[in-house]
Amino acid sequence: MRKRIHALRIYQRTTNNNDLRERRKNQYHDGKLQYQAAIKREKFKSWKEFCNLTSATNPWNAVYKLASNKAKRSQSLTTLQKSDNH
């Protein structure tokens, strides 16, 4: 779908025929809306699958932590120490 949407951007190169440019532009915008809807639908579907795979017996599982923004993130080092202690 992504390749098709990029191919529909041909309207940008249509300079000599305004009617053809408008038709191509409308095709591009319609296709782009469908593509964005498909992405949103698939993301939601993936999230539902992830939520269903987690254990229902543990209420403090990863889904809760992600939803409440309490998931632990990896700590990054702020300073480095050389082997000669300098």
C-alpha positions as CSV (number, residue, x, y, z in Angstrom):
1,M,0.0,0.0,0.0
2,R,2.8,2.4,0.8
3,K,4.4,1.9,-2.6
4,R,1.1,2.6,-4.3
5,I,0.6,5.8,-2.3
6,H,4.0,7.0,-3.2
7,A,3.4,6.2,-6.9
8,L,0.1,8.3,-6.7
9,R,2.2,11.3,-6.0
10,I,2.6,11.6,-9.7
11,Y,0.1,14.5,-9.5
12,Q,2.9,16.7,-8.3
13,R,4.7,16.3,-11.7
14,T,1.5,17.0,-13.7
15,T,1.9,20.7,-14.6
16,N,0.4,21.2,-18.1
17,N,-3.1,19.7,-17.5
18,N,-5.0,21.1,-14.5
19,D,-8.0,18.6,-14.8
20,L,-5.6,15.6,-14.9
21,R,-3.7,17.1,-11.9
22,E,-6.8,17.5,-9.8
23,R,-8.0,13.9,-10.6
24,R,-4.6,12.5,-9.7
25,K,-4.5,14.7,-6.6
26,N,-7.9,13.4,-5.5
27,Q,-6.8,9.8,-6.1
28,Y,-3.7,10.4,-4.0
29,H,-5.6,12.0,-1.1
30,D,-8.2,9.2,-1.1
31,G,-5.5,6.5,-1.2
32,K,-3.6,8.3,1.6
33,L,-6.7,8.3,3.8
34,Q,-7.2,4.6,3.2
35,Y,-3.6,3.9,4.0
36,Q,-3.7,5.9,7.2
37,A,-6.9,4.1,8.2
38,A,-5.3,0.7,7.5
39,I,-2.3,1.7,9.7
40,K,-4.5,2.7,12.5
41,R,-6.6,-0.4,12.3
42,E,-3.5,-2.7,12.3
43,K,-2.0,-0.9,15.2
44,F,-5.2,-1.3,17.2
45,K,-5.4,-4.9,16.2
46,S,-1.8,-5.5,17.3
47,W,-2.4,-3.8,20.7
48,K,-5.5,-6.0,21.3
49,E,-3.5,-9.1,20.5
50,F,-0.8,-8.0,22.9
51,C,-3.3,-7.3,25.6
52,N,-5.0,-10.7,25.1
53,L,-1.7,-12.6,25.3
54,T,-0.8,-11.3,28.7
55,S,-1.9,-13.2,31.8
56,A,-5.3,-12.2,33.2
57,T,-4.3,-13.6,36.6
58,N,-1.8,-10.8,37.3
59,P,-3.4,-7.4,37.3
60,W,0.0,-5.6,37.5
61,N,1.3,-7.0,34.2
62,A,3.0,-5.3,31.4
63,V,-0.2,-3.9,29.9
64,Y,-1.0,-2.0,33.1
65,K,2.5,-0.7,33.4
66,L,2.5,0.5,29.8
67,A,-0.9,2.1,30.1
68,S,0.0,3.9,33.4
69,N,3.4,4.9,32.0
70,K,5.1,3.0,34.9
71,A,7.2,0.7,32.7
72,K,10.8,0.7,33.8
73,R,13.1,2.1,31.1
74,S,16.7,1.0,30.8
75,Q,19.1,3.3,32.6
76,S,21.8,4.9,30.5
77,L,25.2,5.7,31.9
78,T,25.8,9.4,32.4
79,T,29.6,9.2,32.9
80,L,32.2,6.8,31.8
81,Q,35.3,5.9,33.8
82,K,38.5,5.0,32.1
83,S,40.6,2.1,33.2
84,D,43.3,4.4,34.7
85,N,40.6,6.0,37.0
86,H,40.7,9.4,35.2
